[in-house]
Amino acid sequence: MFNQIDWLEQIKYFSLELSSPLAVISAIIDIAIVSYLVYKLMIFVKEIRAWSLLKGVLVIIIVAIVSSLLGLQIMTFLFSNILTFAALSIVVLFQPEIRKVLERLGTSEFTRFFSNTGNDETLKTTAVVEEIVKACKNMSEQYIGALIVIEKETKIGEFMNTGVQMNADVTKELLENIFVPKTPLHDGAVIIRKDKIIAAACLLPLTDNPNLSTELGMRHRGGLGITEVSDCIAVIVSEESGKISYASNGGLVRNLNSDSLRKALLMNLVREKKEKSKLGKIIGKGKKNVE
């Protein structure tokens, strides 16, 4: 049952609370932080399949509030109980999405900003990108299917463990050999961590996106699926058409050439590392000065 609010008393209370300049500044900071968090949450929620359900929950909340204000006791009781079951349903049905939200909080821009990443790692990442681009270009021309996953902040060891462990340098020759048809490792995904191929022939979760084109096969569904449950990047080469696709954050960009693939990878890997290194270098200098 919703409690009736005495708005005049609330206004009087807040007037007293905000009587000092410090209290006003504190309130502004509080509102700004909450607004930013709600804004980021709404942007993320719109990208996932929970958005339609959450819109329905919002409608139920509005109906429940209106019923309480109008004194409709049966309606208020009914919709209040529906909200309880809806909350439980969201937790059960959308565990992957909730997990993704928590992972993003753990790997937010704020926490990543304090990581010290030097130029050496940036050069290594750029070299890895070039090897991937060259391999995908060659495999595209030869109609060799491939699925390459690049790990970022969220660790995907559970999927690495489904394949054959390698820990080898990333080279276009090795990537091409792995995906040659009828070889032991050509089925499944190659997973890259930093500048190493960690595993091959890995099994990935398949997307359940109902809007996905029927002409896309298991490689595309696996590439999309892994980006829906983590922040990694997937590059797919179609065995049938030879077209190169790029998956990130549950979205798919198709028909890429070497230049556009290189640009997409560098933008999402190298640029982020440079941003992370800015404050890391400052902190590193500060530590040396203290010592």
C-alpha positions in Angstrom: 0.0 0.0 0.0 1.5 3.3 -1.0 1.7 6.1 1.6 0.1 9.5 0.9 2.7 12.3 0.8 2.3 15.6 2.5 4.0 17.8 -0.1 4.0 20.9 2.1 5.8 19.1 4.9 8.4 17.7 2.4 9.0 21.2 1.0 9.5 22.6 4.4 11.9 19.8 5.4 14.0 20.3 2.3 14.1 24.1 2.8 15.6 23.6 6.3 18.0 21.0 5.0 19.3 23.3 2.2 19.7 26.4 4.4 23.5 26.3 4.2 25.7 26.7 1.1 27.5 23.4 1.9 24.2 21.5 2.0 23.2 23.0 -1.4 26.5 21.9 -3.0 26.1 18.4 -1.4 22.6 18.2 -2.8 23.7 19.2 -6.3 26.5 16.7 -6.3 24.1 14.0 -5.1 21.6 14.8 -7.8 24.3 14.9 -10.5 25.7 11.5 -9.5 22.3 9.8 -9.4 21.3 11.4 -12.7 24.5 10.2 -14.4 24.0 6.7 -13.1 20.4 6.6 -14.2 21.3 8.0 -17.6 24.1 5.3 -18.1 21.7 2.6 -16.9 19.0 3.7 -19.4 21.5 3.7 -22.3 22.6 0.2 -21.4 19.2 -1.2 -20.8 18.0 0.0 -24.2 20.7 -2.2 -25.8 19.4 -5.4 -24.3 16.3 -7.5 -24.6 15.1 -6.6 -21.1 14.0 -3.2 -22.3 10.5 -4.3 -23.5 9.9 -6.0 -20.2 11.1 -3.1 -18.2 8.7 -0.8 -20.1 5.9 -3.0 -19.0 7.1 -2.9 -15.4 7.1 0.9 -15.6 3.5 0.9 -16.8 2.5 -1.3 -13.8 4.3 1.0 -11.4 2.5 4.1 -12.8 -0.9 2.3 -12.6 -0.2 1.2 -9.0 0.7 4.8 -8.0 -2.4 6.3 -9.7 -4.6 3.6 -8.0 -3.2 4.5 -4.6 -3.7 8.2 -5.1 -7.3 7.6 -6.2 -7.9 5.3 -3.3 -8.6 2.2 -5.4 -7.6 -0.4 -2.7 -8.2 -3.6 -4.7 -6.2 -2.2 -7.8 -3.4 -1.0 -5.5 -3.2 -4.4 -3.7 -3.3 -6.3 -7.1 -0.6 -4.3 -8.8 1.6 -4.1 -5.7 1.8 -7.9 -5.7 2.3 -8.0 -9.5 5.4 -5.8 -9.0 6.8 -8.2 -6.4 6.6 -11.1 -8.9 7.9 -8.9 -11.7 11.0 -8.1 -9.7 11.7 -11.8 -9.1 11.1 -12.6 -12.8 13.6 -10.0 -13.9 16.3 -11.5 -11.7 15.6 -15.0 -13.0 15.1 -14.3 -16.7 17.8 -11.7 -17.2 20.7 -13.1 -15.2 23.2 -12.6 -18.2 22.2 -8.9 -18.5 22.5 -8.3 -14.8 25.9 -9.9 -14.8 26.9 -7.7 -17.7 25.9 -4.6 -15.8 27.9 -5.6 -12.8 30.9 -6.4 -15.0 30.7 -3.0 -16.6 30.7 -1.4 -13.2 33.8 -3.4 -12.3 35.5 -2.3 -15.5 34.2 1.2 -15.7 36.1 4.1 -17.3 36.9 5.3 -13.8 38.6 2.1 -12.7 40.3 1.6 -16.1 41.7 5.1 -16.0 44.0 4.2 -13.2 45.7 1.4 -15.1 49.2 2.2 -16.3 49.6 1.1 -19.9 52.7 2.1 -21.7 53.6 2.6 -25.3 55.1 -0.9 -25.5 51.7 -2.5 -25.0 50.1 -0.1 -27.5 52.7 -1.2 -30.1 52.0 -4.8 -29.3 48.3 -4.4 -29.7 48.8 -2.5 -33.0 51.0 -5.4 -34.3 48.3 -8.0 -33.3 45.6 -6.0 -35.1 47.8 -6.0 -38.3 48.2 -9.7 -38.1 44.5 -10.3 -37.7 43.7 -8.0 -40.6 46.1 -9.7 -42.9 44.9 -13.2 -41.9 41.2 -12.2 -42.4 42.0 -10.7 -45.8 43.7 -13.9 -47.0 41.0 -16.1 -45.6 38.3 -13.9 -47.1 39.8 -14.3 -50.5 40.1 -18.1 -50.1 36.6 -18.4 -48.6 37.9 -19.9 -45.4 35.6 -19.5 -42.4 37.0 -18.0 -39.2 35.9 -16.8 -35.8 38.5 -14.7 -33.8 37.6 -13.4 -30.4 39.7 -10.7 -28.7 39.4 -10.4 -25.0 39.3 -7.0 -23.4 38.5 -6.2 -19.7 36.1 -9.0 -18.9 37.8 -12.3 -18.6 36.3 -15.2 -20.6 38.4 -18.1 -19.2 35.3 -20.3 -19.0 35.1 -20.3 -22.8 38.8 -20.6 -23.3 38.7 -23.8 -21.3 36.3 -25.4 -23.8 39.0 -25.4 -26.5 42.7 -26.4 -27.0 45.1 -24.3 -25.0 47.9 -22.8 -27.1 49.6 -19.6 -25.6 51.2 -18.8 -29.0 52.2 -15.5 -30.6 49.6 -14.0 -32.9 50.7 -14.3 -36.5 48.7 -14.4 -39.8 50.3 -17.7 -40.7 49.2 -19.4 -37.5 45.7 -18.0 -37.7 45.3 -19.1 -41.3 46.6 -22.6 -40.5 44.2 -23.0 -37.6 41.2 -22.3 -39.8 42.1 -24.5 -42.8 39.1 -26.7 -43.4 39.3 -30.3 -42.0 42.1 -29.5 -39.7 41.6 -30.5 -36.0 41.2 -26.9 -34.8 39.2 -25.2 -37.6 35.9 -25.6 -35.8 35.2 -23.2 -33.0 36.8 -19.9 -32.1 40.3 -18.6 -31.6 40.6 -16.5 -28.4 43.3 -13.8 -28.2 44.4 -12.3 -24.8 46.7 -9.4 -25.2 49.3 -10.5 -27.8 48.8 -14.2 -27.4 46.5 -16.8 -29.0 45.4 -18.5 -25.7 43.1 -21.2 -27.1 41.6 -22.5 -30.3 38.5 -24.6 -31.2 36.6 -22.9 -28.4 32.8 -23.2 -27.9 30.9 -19.9 -27.6 27.4 -19.1 -26.4 25.1 -18.5 -29.3 23.0 -15.4 -29.5 19.2 -15.8 -29.2 18.5 -12.5 -31.1 15.3 -13.2 -33.0 16.0 -10.4 -35.5 19.2 -12.0 -36.8 19.3 -12.7 -40.5 18.7 -16.4 -41.4 21.6 -16.3 -43.8 24.0 -15.9 -40.9 25.5 -19.2 -39.6 26.9 -20.6 -36.4 30.1 -18.5 -36.5 28.1 -15.3 -36.6 25.8 -16.4 -33.9 28.7 -17.4 -31.7 30.5 -14.2 -32.4 27.4 -12.2 -31.4 26.7 -14.4 -28.4 30.1 -13.9 -26.8 29.9 -10.1 -27.2 26.5 -10.1 -25.5 27.9 -11.6 -22.3 31.2 -9.8 -22.2 33.0 -6.7 -23.6 35.2 -8.7 -26.0 35.3 -8.2 -29.8 34.7 -10.9 -32.4 35.8 -11.0 -36.0 34.0 -13.4 -38.4 34.9 -14.5 -41.9 32.1 -16.2 -43.8 33.0 -19.5 -45.4 30.1 -19.1 -47.9 30.5 -15.5 -49.0 34.0 -14.6 -47.8 32.6 -11.5 -46.2 34.2 -10.1 -43.0 32.1 -9.1 -40.1 32.8 -7.4 -36.8 30.8 -8.0 -33.6 30.9 -5.8 -30.5 28.4 -5.3 -27.6 25.8 -7.5 -29.2 25.9 -5.7 -32.5 27.2 -6.8 -35.9 28.8 -4.8 -38.8 29.1 -6.8 -42.0 30.9 -6.5 -45.3 34.1 -4.9 -44.0 37.3 -4.6 -46.0 40.8 -4.6 -44.6 40.9 -0.9 -44.0 37.5 -0.7 -42.2 38.4 -3.8 -40.1 41.7 -2.3 -39.1 40.0 1.0 -38.2 37.4 -0.7 -36.1 39.9 -2.8 -34.2 42.3 0.1 -33.6 39.5 2.3 -32.4 38.3 -0.2 -29.8 41.6 -1.6 -28.7 44.5 0.9 -29.1 42.5 4.1 -28.4 41.2 2.7 -25.2 44.6 1.7 -24.1 46.0 5.2 -24.7 43.1 6.8 -22.7 43.8 4.3 -19.8 47.5 5.3 -19.8 47.0 9.0 -19.3 46.4 9.0 -15.6 48.4 5.9 -15.1 51.5 7.7 -16.2 50.8 10.6 -13.9 50.2 8.3 -11.0 53.5 6.4 -11.8 55.4 9.7 -11.8 53.8 10.6 -8.5 54.9 7.3 -6.9 58.5 7.9 -8.1 58.5 11.4 -6.6 57.2 10.0 -3.3 59.9 7.3 -3.2 
